[in-house]
Amino acid sequence: MATTLEELEKRVTVLERLVASPRAETLTLPENPDEWTRDDAIAFLRSRGIQVSEPTGAELALAAEWEAMSEEDKQAHRDYMDSLELDPPLSQIIIENRR
């Protein structure tokens, strides 16, 4: 895996920004992530330099559709998704898309 000097410089720039960010040092969140609100999670991600956009209308519609499903239907969907076998594995797909 060849990494160019330009890619390394970008990574260093992002890391320097994160380390120097005053917000990253002052952000206080509940110790247990299970207690975080949606706003807490978004603030945490943004404090680490991760861009988080508001959900689109289509995403909100899908979320509403999911929330309207019965727990049995949700579990059936989770079971189906867990049974999928990707070739190549999802981790490999993500690595390839990062290049």
Biopython code that builds the backbone (N, CA, C, O; Angstrom):
import numpy as np
from Bio.PDB.StructureBuilder import StructureBuilder

atoms = [
    (1, "MET", "N", (0.847, -1.179, 0.000)),
    (1, "MET", "CA", (0.000, 0.000, 0.000)),
    (1, "MET", "C", (0.890, 1.239, 0.000)),
    (1, "MET", "O", (1.550, 1.545, 0.992)),
    (2, "ALA", "N", (0.895, 1.924, -1.096)),
    (2, "ALA", "CA", (1.721, 3.111, -1.239)),
    (2, "ALA", "C", (0.949, 4.342, -0.782)),
    (2, "ALA", "O", (-0.168, 4.588, -1.235)),
    (3, "THR", "N", (1.546, 5.103, 0.108)),
    (3, "THR", "CA", (0.942, 6.340, 0.578)),
    (3, "THR", "C", (1.790, 7.489, 0.062)),
    (3, "THR", "O", (3.003, 7.525, 0.269)),
    (4, "THR", "N", (1.147, 8.415, -0.605)),
    (4, "THR", "CA", (1.886, 9.537, -1.166)),
    (4, "THR", "C", (2.198, 10.557, -0.090)),
    (4, "THR", "O", (1.560, 10.604, 0.962)),
    (5, "LEU", "N", (3.189, 11.365, -0.382)),
    (5, "LEU", "CA", (3.573, 12.437, 0.532)),
    (5, "LEU", "C", (2.407, 13.397, 0.747)),
    (5, "LEU", "O", (2.203, 13.892, 1.855)),
    (6, "GLU", "N", (1.648, 13.657, -0.304)),
    (6, "GLU", "CA", (0.500, 14.558, -0.197)),
    (6, "GLU", "C", (-0.552, 14.006, 0.777)),
    (6, "GLU", "O", (-1.112, 14.754, 1.580)),
    (7, "GLU", "N", (-0.816, 12.694, 0.702)),
    (7, "GLU", "CA", (-1.785, 12.081, 1.621)),
    (7, "GLU", "C", (-1.297, 12.171, 3.061)),
    (7, "GLU", "O", (-2.076, 12.465, 3.968)),
    (8, "LEU", "N", (-0.016, 11.919, 3.268)),
    (8, "LEU", "CA", (0.543, 12.007, 4.618)),
    (8, "LEU", "C", (0.476, 13.428, 5.160)),
    (8, "LEU", "O", (0.183, 13.631, 6.339)),
    (9, "GLU", "N", (0.747, 14.410, 4.308)),
    (9, "GLU", "CA", (0.669, 15.804, 4.738)),
    (9, "GLU", "C", (-0.751, 16.172, 5.146)),
    (9, "GLU", "O", (-0.947, 16.894, 6.124)),
    (10, "LYS", "N", (-1.745, 15.682, 4.404)),
    (10, "LYS", "CA", (-3.145, 15.946, 4.755)),
    (10, "LYS", "C", (-3.480, 15.337, 6.112)),
    (10, "LYS", "O", (-4.136, 15.970, 6.940)),
    (11, "ARG", "N", (-3.027, 14.110, 6.333)),
    (11, "ARG", "CA", (-3.298, 13.442, 7.606)),
    (11, "ARG", "C", (-2.671, 14.198, 8.771)),
    (11, "ARG", "O", (-3.301, 14.375, 9.813)),
    (12, "VAL", "N", (-1.435, 14.642, 8.593)),
    (12, "VAL", "CA", (-0.742, 15.388, 9.645)),
    (12, "VAL", "C", (-1.481, 16.692, 9.927)),
    (12, "VAL", "O", (-1.635, 17.081, 11.085)),
    (13, "THR", "N", (-1.938, 17.367, 8.878)),
    (13, "THR", "CA", (-2.671, 18.621, 9.048)),
    (13, "THR", "C", (-3.933, 18.397, 9.875)),
    (13, "THR", "O", (-4.229, 19.171, 10.785)),
    (14, "VAL", "N", (-4.671, 17.346, 9.559)),
    (14, "VAL", "CA", (-5.895, 17.036, 10.307)),
    (14, "VAL", "C", (-5.569, 16.731, 11.761)),
    (14, "VAL", "O", (-6.247, 17.221, 12.664)),
    (15, "LEU", "N", (-4.542, 15.929, 11.995)),
    (15, "LEU", "CA", (-4.160, 15.587, 13.368)),
    (15, "LEU", "C", (-3.702, 16.812, 14.153)),
    (15, "LEU", "O", (-4.043, 16.964, 15.326)),
    (16, "GLU", "N", (-2.937, 17.677, 13.513)),
    (16, "GLU", "CA", (-2.492, 18.900, 14.194)),
    (16, "GLU", "C", (-3.677, 19.768, 14.571)),
    (16, "GLU", "O", (-3.703, 20.361, 15.649)),
    (17, "ARG", "N", (-4.667, 19.843, 13.674)),
    (17, "ARG", "CA", (-5.863, 20.638, 13.948)),
    (17, "ARG", "C", (-6.632, 20.055, 15.135)),
    (17, "ARG", "O", (-7.141, 20.793, 15.979)),
    (18, "LEU", "N", (-6.710, 18.733, 15.189)),
    (18, "LEU", "CA", (-7.431, 18.088, 16.284)),
    (18, "LEU", "C", (-6.736, 18.305, 17.622)),
    (18, "LEU", "O", (-7.384, 18.588, 18.630)),
    (19, "VAL", "N", (-5.420, 18.172, 17.625)),
    (19, "VAL", "CA", (-4.669, 18.337, 18.861)),
    (19, "VAL", "C", (-4.740, 19.775, 19.350)),
    (19, "VAL", "O", (-4.817, 20.020, 20.553)),
    (20, "ALA", "N", (-4.716, 20.723, 18.425)),
    (20, "ALA", "CA", (-4.706, 22.138, 18.788)),
    (20, "ALA", "C", (-6.100, 22.695, 19.043)),
    (20, "ALA", "O", (-6.235, 23.829, 19.504)),
    (21, "SER", "N", (-7.131, 21.922, 18.753)),
    (21, "SER", "CA", (-8.496, 22.419, 18.876)),
    (21, "SER", "C", (-8.863, 22.679, 20.330)),
    (21, "SER", "O", (-8.858, 21.752, 21.141)),
    (22, "PRO", "N", (-9.184, 23.938, 20.678)),
    (22, "PRO", "CA", (-9.576, 24.227, 22.061)),
    (22, "PRO", "C", (-10.887, 23.535, 22.412)),
    (22, "PRO", "O", (-11.107, 23.180, 23.570)),
    (23, "ARG", "N", (-11.751, 23.340, 21.435)),
    (23, "ARG", "CA", (-13.031, 22.702, 21.713)),
    (23, "ARG", "C", (-12.844, 21.245, 22.109)),
    (23, "ARG", "O", (-13.575, 20.737, 22.959)),
    (24, "ALA", "N", (-11.876, 20.568, 21.505)),
    (24, "ALA", "CA", (-11.626, 19.163, 21.830)),
    (24, "ALA", "C", (-11.247, 19.004, 23.295)),
    (24, "ALA", "O", (-11.534, 17.977, 23.911)),
    (25, "GLU", "N", (-10.597, 20.030, 23.853)),
    (25, "GLU", "CA", (-10.166, 19.950, 25.243)),
    (25, "GLU", "C", (-11.280, 20.331, 26.210)),
    (25, "GLU", "O", (-11.292, 19.852, 27.344)),
    (26, "THR", "N", (-12.226, 21.189, 25.789)),
    (26, "THR", "CA", (-13.239, 21.685, 26.714)),
    (26, "THR", "C", (-14.555, 20.921, 26.629)),
    (26, "THR", "O", (-15.430, 21.105, 27.476)),
    (27, "LEU", "N", (-14.706, 20.070, 25.623)),
    (27, "LEU", "CA", (-15.950, 19.330, 25.467)),
    (27, "LEU", "C", (-16.100, 18.340, 26.617)),
    (27, "LEU", "O", (-15.211, 17.524, 26.863)),
    (28, "THR", "N", (-17.224, 18.416, 27.315)),
    (28, "THR", "CA", (-17.485, 17.461, 28.379)),
    (28, "THR", "C", (-18.751, 16.691, 28.030)),
    (28, "THR", "O", (-19.788, 17.276, 27.715)),
    (29, "LEU", "N", (-18.647, 15.395, 28.091)),
    (29, "LEU", "CA", (-19.756, 14.507, 27.764)),
    (29, "LEU", "C", (-19.971, 13.540, 28.916)),
    (29, "LEU", "O", (-19.066, 13.318, 29.721)),
    (30, "PRO", "N", (-21.165, 12.964, 29.000)),
    (30, "PRO", "CA", (-21.358, 11.925, 30.008)),
    (30, "PRO", "C", (-20.316, 10.820, 29.825)),
    (30, "PRO", "O", (-19.980, 10.461, 28.696)),
    (31, "GLU", "N", (-19.814, 10.291, 30.918)),
    (31, "GLU", "CA", (-18.771, 9.270, 30.855)),
    (31, "GLU", "C", (-19.235, 8.026, 30.115)),
    (31, "GLU", "O", (-18.463, 7.415, 29.376)),
    (32, "ASN", "N", (-20.481, 7.651, 30.309)),
    (32, "ASN", "CA", (-21.034, 6.460, 29.667)),
    (32, "ASN", "C", (-21.665, 6.856, 28.332)),
    (32, "ASN", "O", (-22.647, 7.599, 28.322)),
    (33, "PRO", "N", (-21.121, 6.377, 27.197)),
    (33, "PRO", "CA", (-21.695, 6.740, 25.897)),
    (33, "PRO", "C", (-23.169, 6.370, 25.740)),
    (33, "PRO", "O", (-23.864, 6.956, 24.910)),
    (34, "ASP", "N", (-23.654, 5.411, 26.519)),
    (34, "ASP", "CA", (-25.069, 5.050, 26.450)),
    (34, "ASP", "C", (-25.966, 6.188, 26.936)),
    (34, "ASP", "O", (-27.162, 6.209, 26.646)),
    (35, "GLU", "N", (-25.384, 7.128, 27.673)),
    (35, "GLU", "CA", (-26.146, 8.263, 28.205)),
    (35, "GLU", "C", (-26.076, 9.489, 27.295)),
    (35, "GLU", "O", (-26.720, 10.499, 27.577)),
    (36, "TRP", "N", (-25.309, 9.415, 26.215)),
    (36, "TRP", "CA", (-25.179, 10.549, 25.310)),
    (36, "TRP", "C", (-26.485, 10.790, 24.568)),
    (36, "TRP", "O", (-27.190, 9.850, 24.200)),
    (37, "THR", "N", (-26.790, 12.048, 24.358)),
    (37, "THR", "CA", (-27.918, 12.402, 23.501)),
    (37, "THR", "C", (-27.400, 12.489, 22.067)),
    (37, "THR", "O", (-26.195, 12.407, 21.828)),
    (38, "ARG", "N", (-28.302, 12.652, 21.134)),
    (38, "ARG", "CA", (-27.910, 12.817, 19.729)),
    (38, "ARG", "C", (-26.995, 14.037, 19.595)),
    (38, "ARG", "O", (-25.988, 13.988, 18.887)),
    (39, "ASP", "N", (-27.348, 15.120, 20.273)),
    (39, "ASP", "CA", (-26.535, 16.340, 20.213)),
    (39, "ASP", "C", (-25.151, 16.126, 20.812)),
    (39, "ASP", "O", (-24.169, 16.680, 20.317)),
    (40, "ASP", "N", (-25.065, 15.320, 21.886)),
    (40, "ASP", "CA", (-23.757, 15.006, 22.480)),
    (40, "ASP", "C", (-22.884, 14.276, 21.470)),
    (40, "ASP", "O", (-21.712, 14.610, 21.298)),
    (41, "ALA", "N", (-23.453, 13.286, 20.808)),
    (41, "ALA", "CA", (-22.687, 12.496, 19.846)),
    (41, "ALA", "C", (-22.209, 13.369, 18.685)),
    (41, "ALA", "O", (-21.064, 13.254, 18.249)),
    (42, "ILE", "N", (-23.079, 14.235, 18.189)),
    (42, "ILE", "CA", (-22.704, 15.118, 17.086)),
    (42, "ILE", "C", (-21.616, 16.090, 17.534)),
    (42, "ILE", "O", (-20.665, 16.332, 16.790)),
    (43, "ALA", "N", (-21.738, 16.646, 18.723)),
    (43, "ALA", "CA", (-20.715, 17.562, 19.242)),
    (43, "ALA", "C", (-19.377, 16.849, 19.386)),
    (43, "ALA", "O", (-18.329, 17.412, 19.070)),
    (44, "PHE", "N", (-19.418, 15.612, 19.864)),
    (44, "PHE", "CA", (-18.193, 14.833, 20.007)),
    (44, "PHE", "C", (-17.528, 14.628, 18.651)),
    (44, "PHE", "O", (-16.326, 14.850, 18.513)),
    (45, "LEU", "N", (-18.296, 14.209, 17.653)),
    (45, "LEU", "CA", (-17.734, 13.973, 16.320)),
    (45, "LEU", "C", (-17.169, 15.258, 15.722)),
    (45, "LEU", "O", (-16.071, 15.260, 15.167)),
    (46, "ARG", "N", (-17.921, 16.344, 15.838)),
    (46, "ARG", "CA", (-17.453, 17.620, 15.280)),
    (46, "ARG", "C", (-16.208, 18.121, 15.997)),
    (46, "ARG", "O", (-15.343, 18.736, 15.373)),
    (47, "SER", "N", (-16.103, 17.865, 17.305)),
    (47, "SER", "CA", (-14.912, 18.297, 18.043)),
    (47, "SER", "C", (-13.670, 17.551, 17.589)),
    (47, "SER", "O", (-12.545, 18.001, 17.806)),
    (48, "ARG", "N", (-13.885, 16.407, 16.956)),
    (48, "ARG", "CA", (-12.770, 15.608, 16.438)),
    (48, "ARG", "C", (-12.524, 15.864, 14.954)),
    (48, "ARG", "O", (-11.754, 15.148, 14.314)),
    (49, "GLY", "N", (-13.186, 16.895, 14.407)),
    (49, "GLY", "CA", (-12.966, 17.274, 13.021)),
    (49, "GLY", "C", (-13.775, 16.492, 12.009)),
    (49, "GLY", "O", (-13.513, 16.580, 10.810)),
    (50, "ILE", "N", (-14.754, 15.730, 12.468)),
    (50, "ILE", "CA", (-15.584, 14.937, 11.563)),
    (50, "ILE", "C", (-16.795, 15.766, 11.176)),
    (50, "ILE", "O", (-17.517, 16.274, 12.034)),
    (51, "GLN", "N", (-17.008, 15.898, 9.875)),
    (51, "GLN", "CA", (-18.138, 16.674, 9.381)),
    (51, "GLN", "C", (-19.423, 15.859, 9.533)),
    (51, "GLN", "O", (-19.497, 14.706, 9.107)),
    (52, "VAL", "N", (-20.419, 16.469, 10.140)),
    (52, "VAL", "CA", (-21.713, 15.815, 10.340)),
    (52, "VAL", "C", (-22.779, 16.745, 9.776)),
    (52, "VAL", "O", (-22.926, 17.882, 10.226)),
    (53, "SER", "N", (-23.513, 16.260, 8.798)),
    (53, "SER", "CA", (-24.567, 17.079, 8.197)),
    (53, "SER", "C", (-25.923, 16.687, 8.783)),
    (53, "SER", "O", (-26.070, 15.626, 9.389)),
    (54, "GLU", "N", (-26.890, 17.548, 8.593)),
    (54, "GLU", "CA", (-28.243, 17.249, 9.020)),
    (54, "GLU", "C", (-28.819, 16.187, 8.082)),
    (54, "GLU", "O", (-28.453, 16.144, 6.908)),
    (55, "PRO", "N", (-29.714, 15.332, 8.580)),
    (55, "PRO", "CA", (-30.288, 14.299, 7.729)),
    (55, "PRO", "C", (-31.138, 14.906, 6.611)),
    (55, "PRO", "O", (-31.797, 15.930, 6.789)),
    (56, "THR", "N", (-31.101, 14.244, 5.461)),
    (56, "THR", "CA", (-31.907, 14.692, 4.327)),
    (56, "THR", "C", (-33.356, 14.271, 4.530)),
    (56, "THR", "O", (-33.659, 13.494, 5.435)),
    (57, "GLY", "N", (-34.239, 14.776, 3.700)),
    (57, "GLY", "CA", (-35.638, 14.382, 3.763)),
    (57, "GLY", "C", (-35.816, 12.886, 3.544)),
    (57, "GLY", "O", (-36.626, 12.243, 4.212)),
    (58, "ALA", "N", (-35.052, 12.341, 2.601)),
    (58, "ALA", "CA", (-35.135, 10.904, 2.320)),
    (58, "ALA", "C", (-34.675, 10.086, 3.528)),
    (58, "ALA", "O", (-35.273, 9.060, 3.854)),
    (59, "GLU", "N", (-33.604, 10.547, 4.191)),
    (59, "GLU", "CA", (-33.115, 9.840, 5.378)),
    (59, "GLU", "C", (-34.126, 9.909, 6.518)),
    (59, "GLU", "O", (-34.330, 8.926, 7.231)),
    (60, "LEU", "N", (-34.754, 11.059, 6.688)),
    (60, "LEU", "CA", (-35.782, 11.190, 7.729)),
    (60, "LEU", "C", (-36.971, 10.282, 7.433)),
    (60, "LEU", "O", (-37.549, 9.693, 8.346)),
    (61, "ALA", "N", (-37.337, 10.169, 6.155)),
    (61, "ALA", "CA", (-38.457, 9.297, 5.772)),
    (61, "ALA", "C", (-38.115, 7.834, 6.055)),
    (61, "ALA", "O", (-38.956, 7.083, 6.548)),
    (62, "LEU", "N", (-36.877, 7.428, 5.741)),
    (62, "LEU", "CA", (-36.470, 6.055, 6.025)),
    (62, "LEU", "C", (-36.449, 5.781, 7.526)),
    (62, "LEU", "O", (-36.841, 4.703, 7.974)),
    (63, "ALA", "N", (-35.990, 6.761, 8.297)),
    (63, "ALA", "CA", (-35.959, 6.597, 9.749)),
    (63, "ALA", "C", (-37.374, 6.454, 10.300)),
    (63, "ALA", "O", (-37.617, 5.625, 11.177)),
    (64, "ALA", "N", (-38.300, 7.248, 9.797)),
    (64, "ALA", "CA", (-39.690, 7.159, 10.240)),
    (64, "ALA", "C", (-40.293, 5.803, 9.872)),
    (64, "ALA", "O", (-41.054, 5.216, 10.641)),
    (65, "GLU", "N", (-39.937, 5.321, 8.684)),
    (65, "GLU", "CA", (-40.420, 4.002, 8.247)),
    (65, "GLU", "C", (-39.896, 2.899, 9.178)),
    (65, "GLU", "O", (-40.630, 1.981, 9.545)),
    (66, "TRP", "N", (-38.621, 3.005, 9.550)),
    (66, "TRP", "CA", (-38.030, 2.022, 10.458)),
    (66, "TRP", "C", (-38.714, 2.088, 11.829)),
    (66, "TRP", "O", (-39.063, 1.055, 12.402)),
    (67, "GLU", "N", (-38.902, 3.289, 12.344)),
    (67, "GLU", "CA", (-39.526, 3.452, 13.659)),
    (67, "GLU", "C", (-40.953, 2.911, 13.684)),
    (67, "GLU", "O", (-41.437, 2.468, 14.725)),
    (68, "ALA", "N", (-41.621, 2.949, 12.538)),
    (68, "ALA", "CA", (-42.998, 2.472, 12.467)),
    (68, "ALA", "C", (-43.085, 0.943, 12.418)),
    (68, "ALA", "O", (-44.158, 0.380, 12.633)),
    (69, "MET", "N", (-41.978, 0.276, 12.140)),
    (69, "MET", "CA", (-41.983, -1.189, 12.040)),
    (69, "MET", "C", (-42.132, -1.822, 13.417)),
    (69, "MET", "O", (-41.744, -1.239, 14.429)),
    (70, "SER", "N", (-42.692, -3.003, 13.438)),
    (70, "SER", "CA", (-42.800, -3.754, 14.698)),
    (70, "SER", "C", (-41.414, -4.259, 15.089)),
    (70, "SER", "O", (-40.522, -4.368, 14.248)),
    (71, "GLU", "N", (-41.247, -4.560, 16.353)),
    (71, "GLU", "CA", (-39.966, -5.089, 16.821)),
    (71, "GLU", "C", (-39.637, -6.412, 16.136)),
    (71, "GLU", "O", (-38.472, -6.697, 15.857)),
    (72, "GLU", "N", (-40.667, -7.223, 15.862)),
    (72, "GLU", "CA", (-40.433, -8.504, 15.179)),
    (72, "GLU", "C", (-39.882, -8.276, 13.775)),
    (72, "GLU", "O", (-38.952, -8.966, 13.358)),
    (73, "ASP", "N", (-40.451, -7.309, 13.036)),
    (73, "ASP", "CA", (-39.972, -7.014, 11.688)),
    (73, "ASP", "C", (-38.554, -6.440, 11.726)),
    (73, "ASP", "O", (-37.722, -6.761, 10.877)),
    (74, "LYS", "N", (-38.290, -5.591, 12.719)),
    (74, "LYS", "CA", (-36.941, -5.041, 12.847)),
    (74, "LYS", "C", (-35.934, -6.163, 13.110)),
    (74, "LYS", "O", (-34.855, -6.189, 12.517)),
    (75, "GLN", "N", (-36.292, -7.085, 14.001)),
    (75, "GLN", "CA", (-35.376, -8.182, 14.321)),
    (75, "GLN", "C", (-35.180, -9.096, 13.122)),
    (75, "GLN", "O", (-34.072, -9.581, 12.891)),
    (76, "ALA", "N", (-36.242, -9.338, 12.352)),
    (76, "ALA", "CA", (-36.118, -10.161, 11.148)),
    (76, "ALA", "C", (-35.152, -9.509, 10.159)),
    (76, "ALA", "O", (-34.347, -10.189, 9.523)),
    (77, "HIS", "N", (-35.241, -8.187, 10.038)),
    (77, "HIS", "CA", (-34.336, -7.469, 9.140)),
    (77, "HIS", "C", (-32.892, -7.561, 9.650)),
    (77, "HIS", "O", (-31.973, -7.795, 8.865)),
    (78, "ARG", "N", (-32.691, -7.379, 10.954)),
    (78, "ARG", "CA", (-31.344, -7.475, 11.528)),
    (78, "ARG", "C", (-30.760, -8.872, 11.292)),
    (78, "ARG", "O", (-29.595, -9.019, 10.922)),
    (79, "ASP", "N", (-31.598, -9.898, 11.514)),
    (79, "ASP", "CA", (-31.137, -11.274, 11.307)),
    (79, "ASP", "C", (-30.727, -11.503, 9.861)),
    (79, "ASP", "O", (-29.708, -12.138, 9.590)),
    (80, "TYR", "N", (-31.530, -10.981, 8.929)),
    (80, "TYR", "CA", (-31.208, -11.126, 7.511)),
    (80, "TYR", "C", (-29.882, -10.429, 7.188)),
    (80, "TYR", "O", (-29.029, -10.994, 6.503)),
    (81, "MET", "N", (-29.716, -9.208, 7.682)),
    (81, "MET", "CA", (-28.483, -8.460, 7.406)),
    (81, "MET", "C", (-27.272, -9.164, 8.019)),
    (81, "MET", "O", (-26.194, -9.169, 7.424)),
    (82, "ASP", "N", (-27.442, -9.757, 9.205)),
    (82, "ASP", "CA", (-26.346, -10.477, 9.844)),
    (82, "ASP", "C", (-25.967, -11.733, 9.067)),
    (82, "ASP", "O", (-24.828, -12.192, 9.152)),
    (83, "SER", "N", (-26.900, -12.287, 8.319)),
    (83, "SER", "CA", (-26.635, -13.533, 7.590)),
    (83, "SER", "C", (-25.936, -13.296, 6.245)),
    (83, "SER", "O", (-25.458, -14.245, 5.624)),
    (84, "LEU", "N", (-25.874, -12.051, 5.796)),
    (84, "LEU", "CA", (-25.256, -11.764, 4.503)),
    (84, "LEU", "C", (-23.752, -12.031, 4.550)),
    (84, "LEU", "O", (-23.085, -11.735, 5.541)),
    (85, "GLU", "N", (-23.239, -12.591, 3.469)),
    (85, "GLU", "CA", (-21.806, -12.814, 3.345)),
    (85, "GLU", "C", (-21.329, -12.069, 2.113)),
    (85, "GLU", "O", (-21.649, -12.446, 0.986)),
    (86, "LEU", "N", (-20.572, -11.021, 2.330)),
    (86, "LEU", "CA", (-20.082, -10.204, 1.229)),
    (86, "LEU", "C", (-18.747, -10.743, 0.722)),
    (86, "LEU", "O", (-17.910, -11.210, 1.494)),
    (87, "ASP", "N", (-18.574, -10.667, -0.587)),
    (87, "ASP", "CA", (-17.316, -11.065, -1.190)),
    (87, "ASP", "C", (-16.914, -10.003, -2.191)),
    (87, "ASP", "O", (-17.482, -9.971, -3.283)),
    (88, "PRO", "N", (-15.982, -9.145, -1.888)),
    (88, "PRO", "CA", (-15.077, -9.155, -0.741)),
    (88, "PRO", "C", (-15.786, -8.681, 0.535)),
    (88, "PRO", "O", (-16.876, -8.112, 0.471)),
    (89, "PRO", "N", (-15.161, -8.918, 1.683)),
    (89, "PRO", "CA", (-15.754, -8.479, 2.952)),
    (89, "PRO", "C", (-15.925, -6.958, 2.999)),
    (89, "PRO", "O", (-15.207, -6.221, 2.324)),
    (90, "LEU", "N", (-16.873, -6.510, 3.794)),
    (90, "LEU", "CA", (-17.147, -5.083, 3.917)),
    (90, "LEU", "C", (-15.897, -4.298, 4.309)),
    (90, "LEU", "O", (-15.671, -3.200, 3.801)),
    (91, "SER", "N", (-15.091, -4.849, 5.200)),
    (91, "SER", "CA", (-13.872, -4.143, 5.610)),
    (91, "SER", "C", (-12.961, -3.893, 4.415)),
    (91, "SER", "O", (-12.342, -2.833, 4.323)),
    (92, "GLN", "N", (-12.870, -4.848, 3.503)),
    (92, "GLN", "CA", (-12.034, -4.676, 2.317)),
    (92, "GLN", "C", (-12.626, -3.620, 1.385)),
    (92, "GLN", "O", (-11.891, -2.833, 0.788)),
    (93, "ILE", "N", (-13.946, -3.603, 1.262)),
    (93, "ILE", "CA", (-14.614, -2.594, 0.436)),
    (93, "ILE", "C", (-14.316, -1.200, 0.969)),
    (93, "ILE", "O", (-14.015, -0.289, 0.197)),
    (94, "ILE", "N", (-14.398, -1.030, 2.288)),
    (94, "ILE", "CA", (-14.129, 0.273, 2.907)),
    (94, "ILE", "C", (-12.685, 0.684, 2.662)),
    (94, "ILE", "O", (-12.420, 1.834, 2.311)),
    (95, "ILE", "N", (-11.755, -0.237, 2.841)),
    (95, "ILE", "CA", (-10.335, 0.073, 2.619)),
    (95, "ILE", "C", (-10.109, 0.503, 1.183)),
    (95, "ILE", "O", (-9.399, 1.478, 0.937)),
    (96, "GLU", "N", (-10.694, -0.198, 0.237)),
    (96, "GLU", "CA", (-10.528, 0.137, -1.179)),
    (96, "GLU", "C", (-11.118, 1.507, -1.500)),
    (96, "GLU", "O", (-10.554, 2.253, -2.302)),
    (97, "ASN", "N", (-12.245, 1.841, -0.881)),
    (97, "ASN", "CA", (-12.880, 3.129, -1.151)),
    (97, "ASN", "C", (-12.146, 4.302, -0.515)),
    (97, "ASN", "O", (-12.353, 5.446, -0.920)),
    (98, "ARG", "N", (-11.308, 4.047, 0.455)),
    (98, "ARG", "CA", (-10.522, 5.106, 1.088)),
    (98, "ARG", "C", (-9.319, 5.501, 0.256)),
    (98, "ARG", "O", (-8.718, 6.550, 0.486)),
    (99, "ARG", "N", (-8.971, 4.677, -0.696)),
    (99, "ARG", "CA", (-7.780, 4.966, -1.534)),
    (99, "ARG", "C", (-8.095, 5.969, -2.582)),
    (99, "ARG", "O", (-7.223, 6.331, -3.372)),
]
sb = StructureBuilder()
sb.init_structure("model")
sb.init_model(0)
sb.init_chain("A")
sb.init_seg("    ")
for serial, (resi, resn, name, xyz) in enumerate(atoms, 1):
    if name == "N":
        sb.init_residue(resn, " ", resi, " ")
    sb.init_atom(name, np.array(xyz, "f"), 0.0, 1.0, " ", f" {name:<3s}", serial, name[0])
structure = sb.get_structure()
